[in-house]
Amino acid sequence: MAVHLTPTELADEMHMKRREVISRCMEMNVPIFNGRIDKTLFLSNLRRIGEAPKVPHATA
């Protein structure tokens, strides 16, 4: 399971639009480093502000 995703990949997983993911990163000061976003950091910040989308967890 990848942790560092492109904005497009993260948007697909979060059922969001790519532009919305980038906007949220800017608002929450989540860095986009070399075109990748840390998924766990992004999710923890969304949960902290109470806006985490309902995404089913993947089973391994």
mmCIF file of the N, C-alpha and C atoms, coordinates in Angstrom:
data_MODEL
# 
_entry.id   MODEL 
# 
loop_
_atom_site.group_PDB 
_atom_site.id 
_atom_site.type_symbol 
_atom_site.label_atom_id 
_atom_site.label_alt_id 
_atom_site.label_comp_id 
_atom_site.label_asym_id 
_atom_site.label_entity_id 
_atom_site.label_seq_id 
_atom_site.pdbx_PDB_ins_code 
_atom_site.Cartn_x 
_atom_site.Cartn_y 
_atom_site.Cartn_z 
_atom_site.occupancy 
_atom_site.B_iso_or_equiv 
_atom_site.pdbx_formal_charge 
_atom_site.auth_seq_id 
_atom_site.auth_comp_id 
_atom_site.auth_asym_id 
_atom_site.auth_atom_id 
_atom_site.pdbx_PDB_model_num 
ATOM 1   N N  . MET A 1 1  ? 0.843   -1.169 0.000  1.00 0.00 ? 1  MET A N  1 
ATOM 2   C CA . MET A 1 1  ? 0.000   0.000  0.000  1.00 0.00 ? 1  MET A CA 1 
ATOM 3   C C  . MET A 1 1  ? 0.899   1.247  0.000  1.00 0.00 ? 1  MET A C  1 
ATOM 4   N N  . ALA A 1 2  ? 0.666   2.107  -0.967 1.00 0.00 ? 2  ALA A N  1 
ATOM 5   C CA . ALA A 1 2  ? 1.448   3.330  -1.090 1.00 0.00 ? 2  ALA A CA 1 
ATOM 6   C C  . ALA A 1 2  ? 0.959   4.377  -0.099 1.00 0.00 ? 2  ALA A C  1 
ATOM 7   N N  . VAL A 1 3  ? 1.895   5.125  0.451  1.00 0.00 ? 3  VAL A N  1 
ATOM 8   C CA . VAL A 1 3  ? 1.559   6.182  1.393  1.00 0.00 ? 3  VAL A CA 1 
ATOM 9   C C  . VAL A 1 3  ? 1.687   7.552  0.738  1.00 0.00 ? 3  VAL A C  1 
ATOM 10  N N  . HIS A 1 4  ? 2.620   7.686  -0.177 1.00 0.00 ? 4  HIS A N  1 
ATOM 11  C CA . HIS A 1 4  ? 2.835   8.958  -0.860 1.00 0.00 ? 4  HIS A CA 1 
ATOM 12  C C  . HIS A 1 4  ? 2.217   8.874  -2.243 1.00 0.00 ? 4  HIS A C  1 
ATOM 13  N N  . LEU A 1 5  ? 1.141   9.645  -2.441 1.00 0.00 ? 5  LEU A N  1 
ATOM 14  C CA . LEU A 1 5  ? 0.359   9.571  -3.674 1.00 0.00 ? 5  LEU A CA 1 
ATOM 15  C C  . LEU A 1 5  ? 0.353   10.902 -4.406 1.00 0.00 ? 5  LEU A C  1 
ATOM 16  N N  . THR A 1 6  ? 0.122   10.832 -5.701 1.00 0.00 ? 6  THR A N  1 
ATOM 17  C CA . THR A 1 6  ? -0.060  12.058 -6.476 1.00 0.00 ? 6  THR A CA 1 
ATOM 18  C C  . THR A 1 6  ? -1.422  12.643 -6.108 1.00 0.00 ? 6  THR A C  1 
ATOM 19  N N  . PRO A 1 7  ? -1.639  13.914 -6.373 1.00 0.00 ? 7  PRO A N  1 
ATOM 20  C CA . PRO A 1 7  ? -2.958  14.494 -6.091 1.00 0.00 ? 7  PRO A CA 1 
ATOM 21  C C  . PRO A 1 7  ? -4.094  13.743 -6.794 1.00 0.00 ? 7  PRO A C  1 
ATOM 22  N N  . THR A 1 8  ? -3.854  13.272 -7.999 1.00 0.00 ? 8  THR A N  1 
ATOM 23  C CA . THR A 1 8  ? -4.887  12.526 -8.733 1.00 0.00 ? 8  THR A CA 1 
ATOM 24  C C  . THR A 1 8  ? -5.188  11.199 -8.054 1.00 0.00 ? 8  THR A C  1 
ATOM 25  N N  . GLU A 1 9  ? -4.151  10.470 -7.651 1.00 0.00 ? 9  GLU A N  1 
ATOM 26  C CA . GLU A 1 9  ? -4.342  9.185  -6.979 1.00 0.00 ? 9  GLU A CA 1 
ATOM 27  C C  . GLU A 1 9  ? -5.070  9.372  -5.655 1.00 0.00 ? 9  GLU A C  1 
ATOM 28  N N  . LEU A 1 10 ? -4.671  10.384 -4.908 1.00 0.00 ? 10 LEU A N  1 
ATOM 29  C CA . LEU A 1 10 ? -5.313  10.647 -3.617 1.00 0.00 ? 10 LEU A CA 1 
ATOM 30  C C  . LEU A 1 10 ? -6.767  11.064 -3.812 1.00 0.00 ? 10 LEU A C  1 
ATOM 31  N N  . ALA A 1 11 ? -7.027  11.872 -4.820 1.00 0.00 ? 11 ALA A N  1 
ATOM 32  C CA . ALA A 1 11 ? -8.401  12.293 -5.110 1.00 0.00 ? 11 ALA A CA 1 
ATOM 33  C C  . ALA A 1 11 ? -9.276  11.086 -5.432 1.00 0.00 ? 11 ALA A C  1 
ATOM 34  N N  . ASP A 1 12 ? -8.752  10.148 -6.208 1.00 0.00 ? 12 ASP A N  1 
ATOM 35  C CA . ASP A 1 12 ? -9.510  8.941  -6.543 1.00 0.00 ? 12 ASP A CA 1 
ATOM 36  C C  . ASP A 1 12 ? -9.828  8.127  -5.295 1.00 0.00 ? 12 ASP A C  1 
ATOM 37  N N  . GLU A 1 13 ? -8.859  7.979  -4.404 1.00 0.00 ? 13 GLU A N  1 
ATOM 38  C CA . GLU A 1 13 ? -9.074  7.210  -3.173 1.00 0.00 ? 13 GLU A CA 1 
ATOM 39  C C  . GLU A 1 13 ? -10.033 7.898  -2.214 1.00 0.00 ? 13 GLU A C  1 
ATOM 40  N N  . MET A 1 14 ? -10.002 9.225  -2.176 1.00 0.00 ? 14 MET A N  1 
ATOM 41  C CA . MET A 1 14 ? -10.832 9.981  -1.242 1.00 0.00 ? 14 MET A CA 1 
ATOM 42  C C  . MET A 1 14 ? -12.186 10.372 -1.828 1.00 0.00 ? 14 MET A C  1 
ATOM 43  N N  . HIS A 1 15 ? -12.430 9.998  -3.078 1.00 0.00 ? 15 HIS A N  1 
ATOM 44  C CA . HIS A 1 15 ? -13.666 10.371 -3.764 1.00 0.00 ? 15 HIS A CA 1 
ATOM 45  C C  . HIS A 1 15 ? -13.839 11.889 -3.774 1.00 0.00 ? 15 HIS A C  1 
ATOM 46  N N  . MET A 1 16 ? -12.739 12.558 -4.115 1.00 0.00 ? 16 MET A N  1 
ATOM 47  C CA . MET A 1 16 ? -12.713 14.013 -4.213 1.00 0.00 ? 16 MET A CA 1 
ATOM 48  C C  . MET A 1 16 ? -12.189 14.376 -5.596 1.00 0.00 ? 16 MET A C  1 
ATOM 49  N N  . LYS A 1 17 ? -12.236 15.642 -5.907 1.00 0.00 ? 17 LYS A N  1 
ATOM 50  C CA . LYS A 1 17 ? -11.640 16.125 -7.144 1.00 0.00 ? 17 LYS A CA 1 
ATOM 51  C C  . LYS A 1 17 ? -10.193 16.499 -6.872 1.00 0.00 ? 17 LYS A C  1 
ATOM 52  N N  . ARG A 1 18 ? -9.353  16.382 -7.899 1.00 0.00 ? 18 ARG A N  1 
ATOM 53  C CA . ARG A 1 18 ? -7.930  16.674 -7.774 1.00 0.00 ? 18 ARG A CA 1 
ATOM 54  C C  . ARG A 1 18 ? -7.699  18.089 -7.248 1.00 0.00 ? 18 ARG A C  1 
ATOM 55  N N  . ARG A 1 19 ? -8.420  19.038 -7.807 1.00 0.00 ? 19 ARG A N  1 
ATOM 56  C CA . ARG A 1 19 ? -8.269  20.431 -7.404 1.00 0.00 ? 19 ARG A CA 1 
ATOM 57  C C  . ARG A 1 19 ? -8.649  20.622 -5.930 1.00 0.00 ? 19 ARG A C  1 
ATOM 58  N N  . GLU A 1 20 ? -9.649  19.887 -5.456 1.00 0.00 ? 20 GLU A N  1 
ATOM 59  C CA . GLU A 1 20 ? -10.066 19.981 -4.057 1.00 0.00 ? 20 GLU A CA 1 
ATOM 60  C C  . GLU A 1 20 ? -8.976  19.438 -3.126 1.00 0.00 ? 20 GLU A C  1 
ATOM 61  N N  . VAL A 1 21 ? -8.324  18.345 -3.534 1.00 0.00 ? 21 VAL A N  1 
ATOM 62  C CA . VAL A 1 21 ? -7.229  17.781 -2.740 1.00 0.00 ? 21 VAL A CA 1 
ATOM 63  C C  . VAL A 1 21 ? -6.109  18.806 -2.605 1.00 0.00 ? 21 VAL A C  1 
ATOM 64  N N  . ILE A 1 22 ? -5.742  19.429 -3.707 1.00 0.00 ? 22 ILE A N  1 
ATOM 65  C CA . ILE A 1 22 ? -4.672  20.431 -3.671 1.00 0.00 ? 22 ILE A CA 1 
ATOM 66  C C  . ILE A 1 22 ? -5.067  21.623 -2.804 1.00 0.00 ? 22 ILE A C  1 
ATOM 67  N N  . SER A 1 23 ? -6.319  22.067 -2.919 1.00 0.00 ? 23 SER A N  1 
ATOM 68  C CA . SER A 1 23 ? -6.799  23.184 -2.095 1.00 0.00 ? 23 SER A CA 1 
ATOM 69  C C  . SER A 1 23 ? -6.748  22.841 -0.615 1.00 0.00 ? 23 SER A C  1 
ATOM 70  N N  . ARG A 1 24 ? -7.172  21.628 -0.282 1.00 0.00 ? 24 ARG A N  1 
ATOM 71  C CA . ARG A 1 24 ? -7.148  21.198 1.121  1.00 0.00 ? 24 ARG A CA 1 
ATOM 72  C C  . ARG A 1 24 ? -5.720  21.148 1.649  1.00 0.00 ? 24 ARG A C  1 
ATOM 73  N N  . CYS A 1 25 ? -4.801  20.683 0.819  1.00 0.00 ? 25 CYS A N  1 
ATOM 74  C CA . CYS A 1 25 ? -3.394  20.653 1.235  1.00 0.00 ? 25 CYS A CA 1 
ATOM 75  C C  . CYS A 1 25 ? -2.910  22.056 1.558  1.00 0.00 ? 25 CYS A C  1 
ATOM 76  N N  . MET A 1 26 ? -3.266  23.002 0.715  1.00 0.00 ? 26 MET A N  1 
ATOM 77  C CA . MET A 1 26 ? -2.854  24.385 0.937  1.00 0.00 ? 26 MET A CA 1 
ATOM 78  C C  . MET A 1 26 ? -3.471  24.927 2.236  1.00 0.00 ? 26 MET A C  1 
ATOM 79  N N  . GLU A 1 27 ? -4.752  24.654 2.459  1.00 0.00 ? 27 GLU A N  1 
ATOM 80  C CA . GLU A 1 27 ? -5.442  25.139 3.657  1.00 0.00 ? 27 GLU A CA 1 
ATOM 81  C C  . GLU A 1 27 ? -4.866  24.531 4.933  1.00 0.00 ? 27 GLU A C  1 
ATOM 82  N N  . MET A 1 28 ? -4.537  23.235 4.882  1.00 0.00 ? 28 MET A N  1 
ATOM 83  C CA . MET A 1 28 ? -4.106  22.518 6.079  1.00 0.00 ? 28 MET A CA 1 
ATOM 84  C C  . MET A 1 28 ? -2.584  22.463 6.221  1.00 0.00 ? 28 MET A C  1 
ATOM 85  N N  . ASN A 1 29 ? -1.863  23.151 5.322  1.00 0.00 ? 29 ASN A N  1 
ATOM 86  C CA . ASN A 1 29 ? -0.398  23.155 5.340  1.00 0.00 ? 29 ASN A CA 1 
ATOM 87  C C  . ASN A 1 29 ? 0.194   21.756 5.225  1.00 0.00 ? 29 ASN A C  1 
ATOM 88  N N  . VAL A 1 30 ? -0.444  20.911 4.411  1.00 0.00 ? 30 VAL A N  1 
ATOM 89  C CA . VAL A 1 30 ? 0.094   19.589 4.114  1.00 0.00 ? 30 VAL A CA 1 
ATOM 90  C C  . VAL A 1 30 ? 0.993   19.747 2.892  1.00 0.00 ? 30 VAL A C  1 
ATOM 91  N N  . PRO A 1 31 ? 2.265   19.388 3.016  1.00 0.00 ? 31 PRO A N  1 
ATOM 92  C CA . PRO A 1 31 ? 3.184   19.611 1.903  1.00 0.00 ? 31 PRO A CA 1 
ATOM 93  C C  . PRO A 1 31 ? 2.934   18.666 0.727  1.00 0.00 ? 31 PRO A C  1 
ATOM 94  N N  . ILE A 1 32 ? 3.162   19.187 -0.457 1.00 0.00 ? 32 ILE A N  1 
ATOM 95  C CA . ILE A 1 32 ? 3.185   18.378 -1.671 1.00 0.00 ? 32 ILE A CA 1 
ATOM 96  C C  . ILE A 1 32 ? 4.644   18.389 -2.102 1.00 0.00 ? 32 ILE A C  1 
ATOM 97  N N  . PHE A 1 33 ? 5.331   17.282 -1.866 1.00 0.00 ? 33 PHE A N  1 
ATOM 98  C CA . PHE A 1 33 ? 6.766   17.200 -2.096 1.00 0.00 ? 33 PHE A CA 1 
ATOM 99  C C  . PHE A 1 33 ? 7.044   16.311 -3.299 1.00 0.00 ? 33 PHE A C  1 
ATOM 100 N N  . ASN A 1 34 ? 7.724   16.874 -4.282 1.00 0.00 ? 34 ASN A N  1 
ATOM 101 C CA . ASN A 1 34 ? 8.011   16.160 -5.534 1.00 0.00 ? 34 ASN A CA 1 
ATOM 102 C C  . ASN A 1 34 ? 6.744   15.586 -6.165 1.00 0.00 ? 34 ASN A C  1 
ATOM 103 N N  . GLY A 1 35 ? 5.656   16.330 -6.076 1.00 0.00 ? 35 GLY A N  1 
ATOM 104 C CA . GLY A 1 35 ? 4.402   15.918 -6.699 1.00 0.00 ? 35 GLY A CA 1 
ATOM 105 C C  . GLY A 1 35 ? 3.653   14.832 -5.953 1.00 0.00 ? 35 GLY A C  1 
ATOM 106 N N  . ARG A 1 36 ? 4.030   14.575 -4.710 1.00 0.00 ? 36 ARG A N  1 
ATOM 107 C CA . ARG A 1 36 ? 3.397   13.524 -3.910 1.00 0.00 ? 36 ARG A CA 1 
ATOM 108 C C  . ARG A 1 36 ? 2.905   14.090 -2.582 1.00 0.00 ? 36 ARG A C  1 
ATOM 109 N N  . ILE A 1 37 ? 1.825   13.493 -2.085 1.00 0.00 ? 37 ILE A N  1 
ATOM 110 C CA . ILE A 1 37 ? 1.220   13.912 -0.818 1.00 0.00 ? 37 ILE A CA 1 
ATOM 111 C C  . ILE A 1 37 ? 1.225   12.710 0.123  1.00 0.00 ? 37 ILE A C  1 
ATOM 112 N N  . ASP A 1 38 ? 1.584   12.928 1.373  1.00 0.00 ? 38 ASP A N  1 
ATOM 113 C CA . ASP A 1 38 ? 1.533   11.872 2.382  1.00 0.00 ? 38 ASP A CA 1 
ATOM 114 C C  . ASP A 1 38 ? 0.062   11.638 2.745  1.00 0.00 ? 38 ASP A C  1 
ATOM 115 N N  . LYS A 1 39 ? -0.440  10.475 2.368  1.00 0.00 ? 39 LYS A N  1 
ATOM 116 C CA . LYS A 1 39 ? -1.857  10.155 2.571  1.00 0.00 ? 39 LYS A CA 1 
ATOM 117 C C  . LYS A 1 39 ? -2.236  10.178 4.051  1.00 0.00 ? 39 LYS A C  1 
ATOM 118 N N  . THR A 1 40 ? -1.384  9.631  4.929  1.00 0.00 ? 40 THR A N  1 
ATOM 119 C CA . THR A 1 40 ? -1.718  9.591  6.353  1.00 0.00 ? 40 THR A CA 1 
ATOM 120 C C  . THR A 1 40 ? -1.763  10.988 6.955  1.00 0.00 ? 40 THR A C  1 
ATOM 121 N N  . LEU A 1 41 ? -0.855  11.856 6.538  1.00 0.00 ? 41 LEU A N  1 
ATOM 122 C CA . LEU A 1 41 ? -0.861  13.240 7.026  1.00 0.00 ? 41 LEU A CA 1 
ATOM 123 C C  . LEU A 1 41 ? -2.111  13.970 6.537  1.00 0.00 ? 41 LEU A C  1 
ATOM 124 N N  . PHE A 1 42 ? -2.461  13.775 5.276  1.00 0.00 ? 42 PHE A N  1 
ATOM 125 C CA . PHE A 1 42 ? -3.655  14.393 4.703  1.00 0.00 ? 42 PHE A CA 1 
ATOM 126 C C  . PHE A 1 42 ? -4.906  13.931 5.458  1.00 0.00 ? 42 PHE A C  1 
ATOM 127 N N  . LEU A 1 43 ? -5.045  12.622 5.656  1.00 0.00 ? 43 LEU A N  1 
ATOM 128 C CA . LEU A 1 43 ? -6.219  12.086 6.356  1.00 0.00 ? 43 LEU A CA 1 
ATOM 129 C C  . LEU A 1 43 ? -6.292  12.539 7.807  1.00 0.00 ? 43 LEU A C  1 
ATOM 130 N N  . SER A 1 44 ? -5.153  12.544 8.495  1.00 0.00 ? 44 SER A N  1 
ATOM 131 C CA . SER A 1 44 ? -5.187  12.955 9.900  1.00 0.00 ? 44 SER A CA 1 
ATOM 132 C C  . SER A 1 44 ? -5.601  14.415 10.037 1.00 0.00 ? 44 SER A C  1 
ATOM 133 N N  . ASN A 1 45 ? -5.176  15.253 9.104  1.00 0.00 ? 45 ASN A N  1 
ATOM 134 C CA . ASN A 1 45 ? -5.592  16.658 9.136  1.00 0.00 ? 45 ASN A CA 1 
ATOM 135 C C  . ASN A 1 45 ? -7.066  16.806 8.799  1.00 0.00 ? 45 ASN A C  1 
ATOM 136 N N  . LEU A 1 46 ? -7.576  16.029 7.860  1.00 0.00 ? 46 LEU A N  1 
ATOM 137 C CA . LEU A 1 46 ? -9.007  16.077 7.559  1.00 0.00 ? 46 LEU A CA 1 
ATOM 138 C C  . LEU A 1 46 ? -9.826  15.649 8.771  1.00 0.00 ? 46 LEU A C  1 
ATOM 139 N N  . ARG A 1 47 ? -9.388  14.589 9.438  1.00 0.00 ? 47 ARG A N  1 
ATOM 140 C CA . ARG A 1 47 ? -10.111 14.114 10.628 1.00 0.00 ? 47 ARG A CA 1 
ATOM 141 C C  . ARG A 1 47 ? -10.082 15.157 11.735 1.00 0.00 ? 47 ARG A C  1 
ATOM 142 N N  . ARG A 1 48 ? -8.929  15.819 11.874 1.00 0.00 ? 48 ARG A N  1 
ATOM 143 C CA . ARG A 1 48 ? -8.772  16.830 12.928 1.00 0.00 ? 48 ARG A CA 1 
ATOM 144 C C  . ARG A 1 48 ? -9.768  17.963 12.759 1.00 0.00 ? 48 ARG A C  1 
ATOM 145 N N  . ILE A 1 49 ? -10.022 18.348 11.513 1.00 0.00 ? 49 ILE A N  1 
ATOM 146 C CA . ILE A 1 49 ? -10.971 19.433 11.293 1.00 0.00 ? 49 ILE A CA 1 
ATOM 147 C C  . ILE A 1 49 ? -12.387 18.906 11.064 1.00 0.00 ? 49 ILE A C  1 
ATOM 148 N N  . GLY A 1 50 ? -12.550 17.580 11.155 1.00 0.00 ? 50 GLY A N  1 
ATOM 149 C CA . GLY A 1 50 ? -13.875 16.976 11.086 1.00 0.00 ? 50 GLY A CA 1 
ATOM 150 C C  . GLY A 1 50 ? -14.466 16.887 9.703  1.00 0.00 ? 50 GLY A C  1 
ATOM 151 N N  . GLU A 1 51 ? -13.632 16.787 8.680  1.00 0.00 ? 51 GLU A N  1 
ATOM 152 C CA . GLU A 1 51 ? -14.143 16.724 7.313  1.00 0.00 ? 51 GLU A CA 1 
ATOM 153 C C  . GLU A 1 51 ? -13.708 15.470 6.574  1.00 0.00 ? 51 GLU A C  1 
ATOM 154 N N  . ALA A 1 52 ? -13.348 14.423 7.287  1.00 0.00 ? 52 ALA A N  1 
ATOM 155 C CA . ALA A 1 52 ? -12.888 13.207 6.624  1.00 0.00 ? 52 ALA A CA 1 
ATOM 156 C C  . ALA A 1 52 ? -14.026 12.545 5.867  1.00 0.00 ? 52 ALA A C  1 
ATOM 157 N N  . PRO A 1 53 ? -13.844 12.256 4.598  1.00 0.00 ? 53 PRO A N  1 
ATOM 158 C CA . PRO A 1 53 ? -14.884 11.565 3.836  1.00 0.00 ? 53 PRO A CA 1 
ATOM 159 C C  . PRO A 1 53 ? -15.006 10.129 4.315  1.00 0.00 ? 53 PRO A C  1 
ATOM 160 N N  . LYS A 1 54 ? -16.165 9.549  4.136  1.00 0.00 ? 54 LYS A N  1 
ATOM 161 C CA . LYS A 1 54 ? -16.404 8.164  4.516  1.00 0.00 ? 54 LYS A CA 1 
ATOM 162 C C  . LYS A 1 54 ? -15.857 7.262  3.422  1.00 0.00 ? 54 LYS A C  1 
ATOM 163 N N  . VAL A 1 55 ? -14.662 6.719  3.666  1.00 0.00 ? 55 VAL A N  1 
ATOM 164 C CA . VAL A 1 55 ? -14.004 5.856  2.695  1.00 0.00 ? 55 VAL A CA 1 
ATOM 165 C C  . VAL A 1 55 ? -13.837 4.479  3.319  1.00 0.00 ? 55 VAL A C  1 
ATOM 166 N N  . PRO A 1 56 ? -14.318 3.433  2.644  1.00 0.00 ? 56 PRO A N  1 
ATOM 167 C CA . PRO A 1 56 ? -14.141 2.106  3.212  1.00 0.00 ? 56 PRO A CA 1 
ATOM 168 C C  . PRO A 1 56 ? -12.662 1.727  3.260  1.00 0.00 ? 56 PRO A C  1 
ATOM 169 N N  . HIS A 1 57 ? -12.267 1.029  4.310  1.00 0.00 ? 57 HIS A N  1 
ATOM 170 C CA . HIS A 1 57 ? -10.876 0.627  4.463  1.00 0.00 ? 57 HIS A CA 1 
ATOM 171 C C  . HIS A 1 57 ? -10.597 -0.583 3.582  1.00 0.00 ? 57 HIS A C  1 
ATOM 172 N N  . ALA A 1 58 ? -9.442  -0.589 2.975  1.00 0.00 ? 58 ALA A N  1 
ATOM 173 C CA . ALA A 1 58 ? -9.033  -1.712 2.128  1.00 0.00 ? 58 ALA A CA 1 
ATOM 174 C C  . ALA A 1 58 ? -8.625  -2.875 3.037  1.00 0.00 ? 58 ALA A C  1 
ATOM 175 N N  . THR A 1 59 ? -8.984  -4.069 2.647  1.00 0.00 ? 59 THR A N  1 
ATOM 176 C CA . THR A 1 59 ? -8.601  -5.239 3.411  1.00 0.00 ? 59 THR A CA 1 
ATOM 177 C C  . THR A 1 59 ? -7.455  -5.924 2.702  1.00 0.00 ? 59 THR A C  1 
ATOM 178 N N  . ALA A 1 60 ? -6.515  -6.391 3.474  1.00 0.00 ? 60 ALA A N  1 
ATOM 179 C CA . ALA A 1 60 ? -5.330  -7.040 2.873  1.00 0.00 ? 60 ALA A CA 1 
ATOM 180 C C  . ALA A 1 60 ? -5.447  -8.530 2.871  1.00 0.00 ? 60 ALA A C  1 
# 
